[in-house]
Amino acid sequence: MQYNEVLDNLKIYEAGKPIELVVREYGVDAKDIIKLASNENPRGCSPLVIEAVKNEASKMNLYPDDSMYELKEGLADKFDISSKNVIIGAGSDQIISFALHAKANQNNAILMARTTFAMYEIYGRQTGTKILKTPSHTHNLEELLQMYKENKDIRVIFLCLPNNPLGECLDTKDVYSFLEQIDKETLVVVDGAYQEYASYKDEAKKIDPKELIEKFDNVLYLGTFSKAYGLGGMRCGYGIGNEEMITALHKLRSPFNITTLSLKAAIVALKDQEFVQKSVAENFSQMKRYETFTAENGFDFIESYTNFITLKYDASQSSSSIAQKLLKKGIIVRDLGAYGMNSLRITIGTPEQNDRFFDIYKTI
Ligand SMILES: *Cc1c(COP(=O)(O)O)cnc(C)c1O
């Protein structure tokens, strides 16, 4: 069968390998496998969420409240904005797709850093738009600005702050100066999937969504419950923008796009900020161990503002073969070979998982 031409250039997104697959392919016992590949919260989620979801389970027969009133009010409260500034998605992933389908098409282009979140490109390709990337792997505002000025067709720009899969983060003041030079017809997506981490580590990286959307009508801020809140499996994220933009994006949302249980989980998760703060604090104390470990073993890392760290190898070692060796011992990490980088991205685990990582790494 012939499918739409845009599908010809589309690769299927390769998600982090699930534990089940490692059991099947390598015969490693499920209990010996640790997954440090998808930036999930290794501490799980707030116990209040588990309790609430259990209680909500009997309502599975009911569609969720499609207005998502309580969750939007919770987010509006947290960020001191109006619920009219909020859209909810099945992961912030889905909102990336809304943003692209709202602005990008085969007659225009989108712009991003060379090595950033893969879904920007994948959803971009679905629209048939042209994908432009900077020469540098990490976010370089001068390159982004120059390319923007040279290409009149750019309709969407992505800024991943901090960036996945490399972990670096621009300073907010530099982001503001950049945004001031962007035309109001160009949508800028500021992806804050790891903002809970970045703002904890360094105040200069903190983005206040309220201030952001008040200053810039053309900016959409994204947040998610998948990382610091520990709800990756629940698929819930949010977008924050001015009312007119959010109304436009709602036209692309199908009804009931998150589940009754996800909605409940997110509402309750928002109320347990202490859980988030503890997770984030432990993340950075554990990350120090990786920094020390890499220094001691003579290789390099990128300073990270997230819940993962990217290790860089020189030509004497191959990240792909290291990832493969780790996998055979039951440790799943993310190889960045496909991005043209001889690097591994490792999600920071619990203290026990990290102990095991270091023990096994020494043996390979
Ligand atoms: C994880 C992630 C997201 C969104 O994840 P969802 O689970 O779809 O909410 C968005 N952007 C980046 C950069 C991420 O790493």
PDBQT file of the ligand as one rigid body, heavy atoms in Angstrom, charges set to zero:
ROOT
HETATM    1  C1  LIG A 401      10.788  13.102  28.847  1.00  0.00    +0.000 C 
HETATM    2  C2  LIG A 401      10.753  14.321  28.008  1.00  0.00    +0.000 A 
HETATM    3  C3  LIG A 401       9.564  14.921  27.566  1.00  0.00    +0.000 A 
HETATM    4  C4  LIG A 401       8.188  14.459  27.771  1.00  0.00    +0.000 C 
HETATM    5  O1  LIG A 401       7.913  13.289  28.204  1.00  0.00    +0.000 OA
HETATM    6  P1  LIG A 401       6.418  12.838  28.412  1.00  0.00    +0.000 P 
HETATM    7  O2  LIG A 401       6.577  11.581  29.127  1.00  0.00    +0.000 OA
HETATM    8  O3  LIG A 401       5.817  12.722  27.065  1.00  0.00    +0.000 OA
HETATM    9  O4  LIG A 401       5.756  13.931  29.211  1.00  0.00    +0.000 OA
HETATM   10  C5  LIG A 401       9.622  16.079  26.836  1.00  0.00    +0.000 A 
HETATM   11  N1  LIG A 401      10.777  16.632  26.542  1.00  0.00    +0.000 NA
HETATM   12  C6  LIG A 401      11.921  16.111  26.952  1.00  0.00    +0.000 A 
HETATM   13  C7  LIG A 401      13.165  16.808  26.611  1.00  0.00    +0.000 C 
HETATM   14  C8  LIG A 401      11.962  14.938  27.680  1.00  0.00    +0.000 A 
HETATM   15  O5  LIG A 401      13.129  14.406  28.041  1.00  0.00    +0.000 OA
ENDROOT
TORSDOF 0
